[in-house]
Amino acid sequence: MDRVSSSEEPPTAKISSIFIYPIKSCRGISVSQASISLTGFRWDRQWLVVNSKGRAYTQRVEPKLALVEVELPKNAFTEGWEPTKSSYLDFG
């Protein structure tokens, strides 16, 4: 039986990349840092694609959503940034 010396450091985890998915079911984006909120990474799954009846589209219903590329402004990851009316797309 091997004994672990008390001077040995416990194993540590190393994060090599972070992906967030601002729009549920769409392509994720790689970020170098991400703030953590009560519900997870900031901006992760904050938006959802819905149809005219308000029903959600997911990749189960529409697999092509995986091809939709998402982009957030760099300052979206600074403390206090909030989207404005011009930050949204309206397909109405």
N, C-alpha and C positions, 0 to 999 in steps of 0.2 A: 504494500500500500504506500503510495507516494504521499508525503506530507507537504503541505504548502507552508512555506516560511511566512511568518507574520510580516516580514519586511517586503514581500512581493506586493506590487500594486495590483488592485483588482482590474479585470479587463475593462477597457473603455470602448465606447462606440465613436466612430468617425463618420460625420455626414459628408458625403461626396457631392451631393446635388440636392436641390430642392425644386420641386415642380408644384405649381399651383394651377388650379383649373377655375378661372374666374367665372366662366359660363359652364354650368353643369352639362356634361356629355360632350363638350367641345374639346379641342386639342389643348393640352396644358402648355404652360410657359415655364422655362427654367429661370429661376431668380437666384441672385447671389446671397440674398438675405430676405427674411420674411418675419414681420411682427406676428406675435401670437396673441389672439384674442380669446375670449371665453369659449368660442365655438371652433377654434382651430386657427390656421394661418389666415392672416388678413387678406381679403379679397378671394379666398378660395371658395368656389361655388356660391358666389354672391348673386349671380343672375341665372336665369333659366329661360330657355326658349319655349314659348307657348304658342298655341294656335289661336284662331279667332274666337274660339269658345273658352279660352283661358286654360286649356288642358296642356299639360307639360309634354314636350317632346324629349325623349331620351334616345340613347343609341339603340336600345331594344326596339323602339318604334322606327327610328330613322338612323341607321348605321352611318350614313354620310355625315352626321354631325361630327364624327371624329376627324373629318377633313377641315372643319372650320377653324381657322387660325385666329387667335385672340391676341390683342396687344393692349397693354396698359402704358400710360406715360410713366417715365422713370420716376417722376415725383410722386406717383401713387404710393410709393413705399416710404415716403417721408411722413413723419408724425403729423397728424392733423389734416392731411390732404383728404378732400372729399370730392366726388365727381360733381360736375355742374350740368345744367341742361344740355350743353353742347357735347357732353361726354357720352351721351346715349344715342343709339340709332333707333329710329322709328320707321318701321316698315308699314305703318298704318295705311 
